[in-house]
Amino acid sequence: RKNIVKKALELFEEVAENKEDYKKFYEQFGKNLKLAMHEDSVNRKKLSDFLRFYTSESTEEQVALKEYIARMKEGQKSIYYITGENKEQVTNSAFVERVRKRGFEVVYMVDPIDEYCVQQLKEYDGHKLMAITKEGLELPEDEDTKKKFEEDKAKFEGLCSTMKDILDKKVEKVSVSKRLETSPCCIVTGEHGWSANMERIM
């Protein structure tokens, strides 16, 4: 089995050298590669090189994570991603507003199996994968921006407290958000819990 897997990985690498050939291959076997990410811990790092995703900068053609990294902004440490039902939904999601306005590319994971795949893909090439729909999202920012956010937090503390009292057990907490630009609010899931998309799938 070990030799068969090794040979298969070598063949994948060979096919990946030709973009058009790999595109056809990935259309047929992309789901299998993502499933392998979930099941094959030994070859996970190697398999991650073969994954392809749409992004906010590449909505018509799927790209490798190494291409995303090559385009990362100076000071960016994480790979930002969002999971969802389809490209249109994630493109118009409130969660991508600020990330995109700040010029950061977002990986669109719109295949149901991506939810399982990303559970095993914690980082790629030294960059942590960060879900922009979950708690703990941190964008690089200067001291003035940090200071203004702390002022806003203090300013709206009473409002957040009142909203939490009204919503009671329907939410864990209410807080001022760093991730919105035009939308009034969004529901964020816990950093280590299921995403809303995973809840939908299940």
TINU-78241 format. One line per field, with one value per residue: residue in three letters; z, y, x of N, C-alpha, C in turn. Coordinates in pm, whole numbers, plus 50000, padded with zeros to 5 digits. Each point is the difference from the previous one (the first is absolute). Example, Ala and Ser with C-alpha at 12.3 -4.5 7.8 and 13.67 -1.06 7.14 Angstrom:
<sites>
aa: [Ala; Ser]
n_pz: [50780; 49928]
n_py: [49431; 50105]
n_px: [51319; 49965]
ca_pz: [50000; 50006]
ca_py: [50119; 50119]
ca_px: [49911; 50082]
c_pz: [50000; 50073]
c_py: [50120; 50109]
c_px: [50090; 49923]
</sites>
This chain:
<sites>
aa: [Arg; Lys; Asn; Ile; Val; Lys; Lys; Ala; Leu; Glu; Leu; Phe; Glu; Glu; Val; Ala; Glu; Asn; Lys; Glu; Asp; Tyr; Lys; Lys; Phe; Tyr; Glu; Gln; Phe; Gly; Lys; Asn; Leu; Lys; Leu; Ala; Met; His; Glu; Asp; Ser; Val; Asn; Arg; Lys; Lys; Leu; Ser; Asp; Phe; Leu; Arg; Phe; Tyr; Thr; Ser; Glu; Ser; Thr; Glu; Glu; Gln; Val; Ala; Leu; Lys; Glu; Tyr; Ile; Ala; Arg; Met; Lys; Glu; Gly; Gln; Lys; Ser; Ile; Tyr; Tyr; Ile; Thr; Gly; Glu; Asn; Lys; Glu; Gln; Val; Thr; Asn; Ser; Ala; Phe; Val; Glu; Arg; Val; Arg; Lys; Arg; Gly; Phe; Glu; Val; Val; Tyr; Met; Val; Asp; Pro; Ile; Asp; Glu; Tyr; Cys; Val; Gln; Gln; Leu; Lys; Glu; Tyr; Asp; Gly; His; Lys; Leu; Met; Ala; Ile; Thr; Lys; Glu; Gly; Leu; Glu; Leu; Pro; Glu; Asp; Glu; Asp; Thr; Lys; Lys; Lys; Phe; Glu; Glu; Asp; Lys; Ala; Lys; Phe; Glu; Gly; Leu; Cys; Ser; Thr; Met; Lys; Asp; Ile; Leu; Asp; Lys; Lys; Val; Glu; Lys; Val; Ser; Val; Ser; Lys; Arg; Leu; Glu; Thr; Ser; Pro; Cys; Cys; Ile; Val; Thr; Gly; Glu; His; Gly; Trp; Ser; Ala; Asn; Met; Glu; Arg; Ile; Met]
n_pz: [50000; 50081; 49925; 50011; 50128; 50020; 49926; 50069; 50110; 49954; 49971; 50119; 50049; 49930; 50033; 50124; 49932; 49949; 49998; 49868; 49995; 50088; 49924; 49891; 50043; 50037; 49883; 49963; 50048; 49986; 49996; 49917; 49941; 50004; 49955; 49913; 49990; 50002; 49907; 49922; 50128; 49952; 49900; 50113; 50039; 49947; 50054; 50102; 49942; 50002; 50112; 49952; 50008; 49996; 49962; 50087; 49971; 50017; 49954; 49894; 50058; 50031; 50116; 49996; 50119; 49927; 49908; 50095; 50050; 49873; 50017; 50109; 50072; 49997; 50090; 49892; 50107; 49988; 49970; 49948; 50061; 49913; 50078; 49899; 49964; 49958; 49883; 49947; 50077; 49981; 49870; 50022; 50064; 50110; 50017; 49868; 50048; 50125; 49998; 49914; 50078; 50092; 49894; 50095; 49941; 49961; 50058; 49888; 50109; 49880; 50023; 50019; 49920; 49957; 50057; 49945; 49878; 50024; 50053; 49891; 49927; 50112; 49922; 49925; 49984; 50124; 49921; 50110; 49984; 49969; 50065; 49900; 50009; 50051; 50129; 50032; 49906; 49957; 49968; 49922; 50106; 49974; 50075; 49903; 49912; 50065; 50009; 49873; 49975; 50080; 49936; 49882; 50042; 50053; 49886; 49941; 50107; 50031; 49872; 49996; 50119; 49954; 49886; 50078; 50081; 49888; 49942; 50120; 50005; 49916; 50073; 49973; 49904; 50029; 49889; 50012; 49870; 49967; 49973; 50047; 49884; 49932; 50024; 50056; 49964; 50068; 49974; 50101; 49948; 50100; 50043; 50100; 49978; 49967; 49871; 49965; 49908; 50098; 50075; 49892; 49978; 50129]
n_py: [49879; 49997; 49899; 49950; 50038; 49953; 49894; 49992; 50030; 49912; 49920; 50028; 49988; 49889; 49962; 50034; 49946; 49937; 50131; 49989; 49917; 50080; 50100; 49924; 49973; 50128; 50025; 49898; 50041; 50125; 49947; 49912; 50103; 50067; 49890; 49988; 50132; 49956; 49908; 50067; 49980; 49887; 50003; 50044; 50018; 49883; 49943; 50079; 49958; 49893; 50061; 50026; 50134; 50044; 50124; 50098; 49957; 49880; 50065; 50007; 50011; 49871; 50038; 49974; 49945; 49938; 50001; 49961; 49917; 49972; 50010; 49937; 50085; 50104; 49922; 49940; 49943; 50026; 49882; 50100; 49932; 49971; 49929; 49942; 50033; 50122; 50024; 50007; 49898; 49937; 50027; 49978; 49913; 50035; 49873; 50008; 50081; 49992; 49868; 50003; 50083; 49920; 49938; 49927; 49903; 49953; 49885; 49965; 49945; 49962; 49906; 49928; 49928; 50126; 49989; 49880; 50043; 50115; 49906; 49940; 50102; 49986; 49960; 50094; 49933; 49962; 50003; 50048; 49901; 50115; 49944; 50075; 49883; 49973; 49979; 50109; 50055; 49996; 50127; 50005; 50073; 50131; 50074; 50090; 49898; 49945; 50123; 50026; 49876; 50023; 50117; 49938; 49909; 50098; 50067; 49881; 50004; 50114; 50039; 49954; 50057; 50109; 49994; 49976; 50097; 50071; 49968; 50028; 49883; 50087; 50080; 49970; 50093; 50129; 50024; 50104; 50012; 49928; 49910; 50097; 50031; 49931; 49870; 50004; 49872; 49906; 49875; 50005; 49894; 49912; 50037; 49920; 50073; 49945; 50015; 50112; 49998; 49963; 50092; 50077; 49962; 50011]
n_px: [50082; 50105; 50042; 49877; 49992; 50123; 49967; 49887; 50067; 50088; 49897; 49946; 50122; 50009; 49877; 50034; 50101; 49894; 49980; 49990; 50104; 50062; 49958; 50022; 50121; 50013; 49944; 50079; 50118; 49958; 49878; 50058; 50063; 49886; 49940; 50099; 49981; 49876; 50032; 50084; 50021; 50046; 49910; 49948; 50124; 50034; 49895; 50035; 50113; 49920; 49968; 49880; 49998; 49874; 50028; 50008; 50123; 49947; 49892; 50078; 50117; 49999; 50052; 50131; 50015; 50094; 49901; 49914; 50090; 50021; 49867; 50040; 49924; 50080; 50055; 49948; 49949; 49871; 49948; 49931; 49903; 49905; 49917; 49938; 49876; 50034; 50059; 49877; 49965; 50117; 49987; 49871; 50075; 49933; 50035; 49981; 49904; 50035; 50001; 49899; 49932; 50053; 49947; 49940; 50067; 49881; 50036; 49934; 49953; 49955; 50089; 49888; 50079; 50000; 49880; 50000; 50029; 49935; 49926; 50050; 49957; 50068; 50102; 50055; 50111; 49967; 49892; 49949; 49910; 49946; 49898; 49956; 49937; 50120; 49981; 50066; 49920; 50123; 49980; 50108; 50034; 49995; 50082; 49985; 50003; 50104; 50054; 49964; 50043; 50105; 50008; 49982; 50086; 50074; 49993; 50009; 50076; 49936; 50012; 50124; 50013; 49937; 50070; 50104; 49956; 49978; 50114; 50050; 49938; 49944; 50079; 50126; 50021; 50000; 50068; 50081; 49970; 50107; 49906; 49917; 49942; 49907; 50017; 49878; 49988; 50062; 49963; 50087; 50061; 50004; 50118; 49964; 49890; 49885; 50028; 49936; 50096; 50085; 49941; 50006; 50127; 50023]
ca_pz: [50000; 50011; 49868; 49908; 50036; 49957; 49854; 49967; 50029; 49893; 49879; 50022; 49983; 49856; 49935; 50047; 49925; 49890; 50063; 49938; 50033; 50142; 50017; 49966; 50104; 50126; 49987; 50023; 50123; 50107; 50124; 50054; 50063; 50124; 50093; 50040; 50100; 50126; 50042; 49991; 50078; 49962; 49876; 50000; 49955; 49856; 49937; 50004; 49881; 49884; 50017; 49924; 50049; 49951; 50100; 49969; 49888; 49889; 50012; 49883; 49992; 50131; 50013; 50110; 50117; 49984; 49920; 50095; 50084; 49916; 49986; 50133; 50028; 50098; 50138; 50016; 50052; 49989; 49878; 50038; 49920; 50039; 49945; 49970; 49909; 49862; 49981; 50011; 50141; 50077; 49945; 50053; 50145; 50084; 50060; 49914; 49975; 50047; 49956; 49860; 49993; 50042; 49893; 50022; 49918; 50080; 49933; 50003; 50011; 49974; 49982; 50135; 50057; 50047; 50145; 50060; 49955; 50070; 50139; 50005; 49939; 50096; 49945; 49873; 49980; 50114; 50017; 50061; 49930; 50092; 49953; 50028; 50058; 50139; 50101; 50004; 49878; 50023; 49880; 50034; 50011; 50066; 50137; 49998; 49978; 50124; 50101; 49967; 50029; 50146; 50035; 49957; 50091; 50125; 49967; 49977; 50100; 50054; 49896; 49987; 50121; 49988; 49894; 50055; 50093; 49919; 49927; 50106; 49971; 49855; 49961; 50108; 50037; 49898; 50008; 49886; 49900; 49916; 49866; 49915; 49940; 49973; 50067; 50140; 50093; 49948; 50104; 49991; 50076; 50084; 49925; 49991; 49975; 49861; 49931; 49965; 49880; 50045; 50064; 49889; 49936; 50090]
ca_py: [50121; 50117; 50023; 50045; 50140; 50078; 50009; 50088; 50138; 50038; 50022; 50126; 50108; 50004; 50059; 50140; 50085; 50059; 50062; 49955; 49858; 49988; 50052; 49888; 49898; 50048; 49997; 49862; 49938; 50098; 49955; 49888; 50057; 50064; 49891; 49946; 50093; 49967; 49862; 49961; 50095; 49987; 50075; 50120; 50118; 49985; 50010; 50140; 50069; 49968; 50060; 50122; 50070; 50134; 50103; 50131; 50055; 49904; 49941; 49915; 49890; 49956; 50015; 49928; 50084; 50065; 50121; 50095; 50048; 50087; 50129; 50054; 50135; 50013; 49999; 49900; 49875; 49890; 49978; 50023; 49922; 49994; 49885; 50037; 49916; 50022; 50118; 50123; 50022; 50044; 50128; 50105; 49984; 50112; 49965; 50033; 50144; 50073; 49928; 50039; 50144; 50019; 49950; 49861; 49899; 49901; 49871; 49959; 49854; 49987; 49860; 49948; 49924; 50095; 50012; 49890; 50016; 50110; 49958; 49937; 50092; 50110; 50100; 49963; 50069; 50088; 50100; 49945; 50026; 50069; 50016; 50137; 49993; 49955; 50087; 50000; 50056; 50112; 50058; 50091; 50138; 50091; 50038; 50091; 49917; 49925; 50095; 50036; 49885; 49993; 50110; 49959; 49893; 50066; 50084; 49919; 49893; 49999; 49949; 49856; 49936; 50002; 49904; 49865; 49976; 49978; 49873; 49901; 49876; 49978; 50026; 49987; 50137; 50104; 50084; 50087; 49919; 50056; 49939; 50055; 50133; 50060; 49922; 50041; 49896; 49864; 49898; 49934; 49875; 49985; 49967; 49856; 49931; 49986; 50122; 49998; 49916; 49861; 49974; 49983; 49871; 49891]
ca_px: [49918; 50089; 50060; 49893; 49973; 50119; 49993; 49886; 50042; 50095; 49919; 49926; 50099; 50028; 49882; 49989; 50093; 49923; 49883; 49875; 49983; 49969; 49864; 49911; 50022; 49944; 49853; 49958; 50053; 50022; 49933; 50077; 50120; 49956; 49969; 50131; 50051; 49933; 50028; 50142; 50081; 50142; 50029; 49915; 50077; 50019; 49868; 49954; 50053; 49917; 49867; 49972; 49881; 49971; 50030; 49942; 50077; 49995; 49867; 49970; 50097; 50049; 50146; 50066; 50028; 50131; 49974; 49942; 50111; 50085; 49931; 49968; 50046; 50108; 49950; 49894; 50055; 49903; 49924; 49860; 49907; 49860; 49928; 49862; 49922; 50044; 50086; 49922; 49969; 50117; 50045; 49913; 49988; 50045; 50129; 50115; 50002; 50118; 50121; 50023; 50025; 50139; 50086; 50042; 49931; 49928; 49979; 49860; 49983; 49857; 49967; 49970; 50112; 50102; 49985; 50075; 50138; 50067; 50021; 50132; 50096; 50011; 50092; 50064; 50129; 50029; 49894; 49879; 49875; 49911; 49862; 49955; 49865; 50011; 50058; 50147; 50057; 50092; 50058; 50110; 49954; 50093; 49964; 49884; 49881; 49980; 49953; 49862; 49915; 49985; 49909; 49867; 49957; 49959; 49885; 49880; 49993; 49863; 49911; 50026; 49947; 49852; 49963; 50021; 49889; 49879; 50014; 50015; 50070; 50008; 50139; 50098; 50037; 49984; 50120; 50032; 50071; 50107; 49996; 49894; 50016; 49869; 49895; 49987; 50043; 50014; 50006; 50131; 50006; 50120; 50122; 50021; 49873; 49958; 49959; 49857; 49989; 50008; 49869; 49905; 50030; 49963]
c_pz: [50000; 49864; 49899; 50026; 49951; 49848; 49958; 50021; 49893; 49871; 50010; 49971; 49851; 49925; 50033; 49926; 49881; 50055; 49945; 50032; 50145; 50030; 49974; 50107; 50129; 49998; 50034; 50139; 50116; 50133; 50066; 50072; 50135; 50106; 50052; 50105; 50138; 50055; 50005; 50070; 49958; 49881; 49991; 49944; 49848; 49926; 49994; 49881; 49878; 50009; 49919; 50051; 49921; 50111; 49959; 49883; 49878; 50007; 49884; 49991; 50139; 50003; 50118; 50115; 49988; 49914; 50087; 50083; 49922; 49986; 50135; 50021; 50103; 50140; 50023; 50042; 49975; 49860; 50040; 49909; 50055; 49937; 49977; 49895; 49855; 49991; 50021; 50146; 50078; 49952; 50061; 50152; 50074; 50055; 49916; 49982; 50036; 49951; 49857; 49987; 50040; 49899; 50018; 49915; 50093; 49917; 50019; 50003; 49990; 49968; 50140; 50065; 50050; 50152; 50073; 49971; 50085; 50149; 50018; 49947; 50087; 49950; 49869; 49985; 50109; 50025; 50052; 49913; 50100; 49938; 50036; 50058; 50148; 50089; 49991; 49875; 50033; 49866; 50041; 50004; 50077; 50137; 50006; 49986; 50127; 50108; 49976; 50033; 50150; 50049; 49964; 50094; 50130; 49978; 49990; 50100; 50056; 49903; 49985; 50117; 49995; 49897; 50048; 50096; 49924; 49932; 50093; 49953; 49851; 49948; 50122; 50051; 49884; 50012; 49875; 49905; 49924; 49854; 49904; 49948; 49983; 50069; 50148; 50101; 49928; 50118; 49979; 50083; 50079; 49919; 49979; 49976; 49852; 49941; 49970; 49880; 50036; 50066; 49891; 49935; 50086; 50024]
c_py: [50126; 50037; 50052; 50148; 50089; 50021; 50095; 50147; 50051; 50032; 50131; 50118; 50022; 50069; 50150; 50096; 50067; 50050; 49948; 49853; 49984; 50050; 49889; 49890; 50040; 50002; 49861; 49947; 50096; 49957; 49887; 50050; 50064; 49895; 49938; 50089; 49966; 49866; 49962; 50102; 49998; 50090; 50134; 50123; 49999; 50019; 50144; 50081; 49981; 50061; 50128; 50061; 50127; 50098; 50131; 50067; 49909; 49924; 49905; 49880; 49965; 50007; 49919; 50097; 50070; 50127; 50109; 50063; 50096; 50140; 50067; 50139; 49999; 50007; 49899; 49867; 49880; 49991; 50011; 49920; 50010; 49876; 50042; 49910; 50013; 50130; 50130; 50034; 50053; 50135; 50116; 49994; 50123; 49975; 50043; 50151; 50065; 49935; 50041; 50149; 50033; 49942; 49858; 49906; 49897; 49874; 49960; 49847; 49971; 49856; 49944; 49926; 50091; 50016; 49892; 50014; 50104; 49969; 49940; 50094; 50126; 50111; 49951; 50086; 50104; 50107; 49933; 50033; 50058; 50021; 50139; 50003; 49962; 50104; 49994; 50053; 50122; 50046; 50091; 50144; 50086; 50040; 50090; 49922; 49923; 50089; 50036; 49886; 49989; 50110; 49965; 49893; 50060; 50080; 49919; 49885; 49985; 49941; 49849; 49922; 49992; 49898; 49856; 49964; 49967; 49863; 49881; 49875; 49969; 50024; 49985; 50137; 50095; 50092; 50086; 49921; 50077; 49962; 50061; 50140; 50068; 49925; 50037; 49896; 49867; 49903; 49918; 49872; 49995; 49951; 49850; 49921; 49983; 50136; 49989; 49911; 49853; 49959; 49972; 49862; 49884; 49996]
c_px: [50086; 50060; 49898; 49971; 50113; 49996; 49888; 50037; 50097; 49926; 49921; 50092; 50029; 49886; 49989; 50093; 49932; 49867; 49867; 49970; 49956; 49857; 49898; 50008; 49928; 49847; 49945; 50037; 50027; 49941; 50078; 50126; 49964; 49965; 50129; 50065; 49946; 50049; 50148; 50091; 50148; 50034; 49924; 50072; 50015; 49867; 49950; 50051; 49910; 49859; 49986; 49868; 49977; 50037; 49932; 50071; 49997; 49868; 49964; 50093; 50053; 50153; 50052; 50028; 50135; 49987; 49941; 50113; 50089; 49939; 49972; 50061; 50112; 49939; 49889; 50060; 49908; 49939; 49853; 49907; 49857; 49938; 49855; 49938; 50045; 50080; 49925; 49972; 50120; 50053; 49921; 49983; 50054; 50140; 50120; 50020; 50134; 50129; 50035; 50031; 50144; 50099; 50050; 49915; 49935; 49980; 49854; 49991; 49850; 49954; 49970; 50117; 50113; 49996; 50081; 50149; 50075; 50021; 50140; 50110; 50012; 50092; 50058; 50125; 50028; 49897; 49873; 49879; 49899; 49861; 49951; 49858; 50004; 50065; 50153; 50066; 50087; 50057; 50116; 49948; 50099; 49946; 49876; 49869; 49966; 49940; 49853; 49905; 49973; 49904; 49855; 49942; 49945; 49871; 49869; 49982; 49858; 49901; 50014; 49941; 49847; 49952; 50015; 49886; 49872; 50004; 50018; 50077; 50012; 50141; 50091; 50043; 49972; 50121; 50015; 50088; 50107; 49981; 49898; 50033; 49865; 49885; 49992; 50049; 50020; 50009; 50127; 49996; 50130; 50118; 50017; 49871; 49973; 49969; 49851; 49978; 50003; 49869; 49896; 50018; 49950; 49848]
</sites>
